Amino acid sequence: MKFTSRPAAAVLGLTLVAAALAGCSEEAGGGGGNAAEAGGCDPADVKLVGQVRNESNPYEAAWLDGGDTFAESVDLTQEKLTYDGDSTKQQEQISQLLAGDTECLVMNILPNGDSDTPPIVEGAEEAGAYLVTQWNKPADLATTDYDQWVTHLTYNGVESGKQIGDALAEAIGGSGGIIALQGILDTGAAKDRFAGLEESLAENTDVELLDDQTANFSRAEALEVTKTLLTKHGDDIKGIWAANDDMALGALEALEAAGRTDVAVVGIDAVPDALTAIQDGSMTATVSSDGPWQGGIGLAIGYCVATGELAVEDIPDEDRAWFAEQFLITEDNVADFSSPEVDTAEFECDNVFSRSQGAIQ
């Protein structure tokens, strides 16, 4: 099975972002033992685990699919965990993992929020498991302070939030009222994307933010929030900015129920339904963070360190926490993204950082 959410033409010119870090230095603690310190796991002994909120979110389902693709490429299987957006459940699942055999355990984790990352990191460090995290971490929590926390990768949310904000402003003719659907507020992604919208509004001064509310990255919540805001603001709403595609799609459902075809909608994630909506003209823009690639690359980096093909101490600091490449998608280029496919060559140990767009500052 192949996945990719980038145009094939862009593959050769891509800067492949991925972090290859984990591995064990001589100070690696916990249950890793000598094998972990040497990064010398037999490939067949590596245990791969991917954890996201839920598989009902198309982006997170694609993430797990990408993890399966990588696992199959190295003759392993991925254990898939979901925690339904419940931080307590996430921590319990990870605690159970870390209570078992962790010597060759590789975890690719989507922390529920920034505050959920520190205990996950501390647990992996103590147990000697190889950890890759994505999206959410406190700004002052440094990967370089740890041996088992191989890398953290995310996307420039300010940039993507501004990109779709600008696309929305253009779609409504440069003026008019919009509403914003924010994500889970205790996440760097939600904070940064909204900051990007604020930058866009500062430049597009005739666009007015009428209201903003969180819908927690949920389609169902976005449907209800949008219904409420449509009632509150009526015809003043010309556009809807959503911090992810799932919420954008919920907003589209609310617009359809209200008989509104005059409202532009933008989101982020490039999930299949959003791409279809862009193709049929009901949605304006999205940004691809390539969920299948994320699911594969996180496991690939940990695997490369666990098997000794990469060493954490040899990874430059700027590759321990970095921004990955992302792509703005509109009606002009949506056809290039409509057949997702993953190139497993991107998961090879000498190639895992090629999409890096630089260190997280």
Buried (B, 14 or more C-beta within 10 A) or exposed (E): EEBBBBBEEBBEEBEBBBBBBBBBEEEBBBBBBEBBBBBBBEBEBBBBBBBBBEBEBBBBBBBBBBBBBBBBBBEBEBBBBBBEBBBEBBBEBBEEBBEEEBBBBBBBBBBBBBBBBEBBBBBBBBBBBBBBBBBBBEEEBBBEEBBBBBBBBBBBBBBBBBBBBBBBBBBBEEEBBBBBBBBBEBBBBBBBBBBBBBBBBEEBEEBEBBBBBBBBBBBBBBBEBBBEBBEEBEEEBBBBBBBBBBBBBBBBBBBEEBEBEEBBBBBBBBBBBBBBBBEEEBBBBBBBBBBBBBBBBBBBBBBBBBBBBBBBEEBEEEBBBBBBBBBBBBEEEBEBBBEBBBBBEBBBBEBBBBBBBEEBE
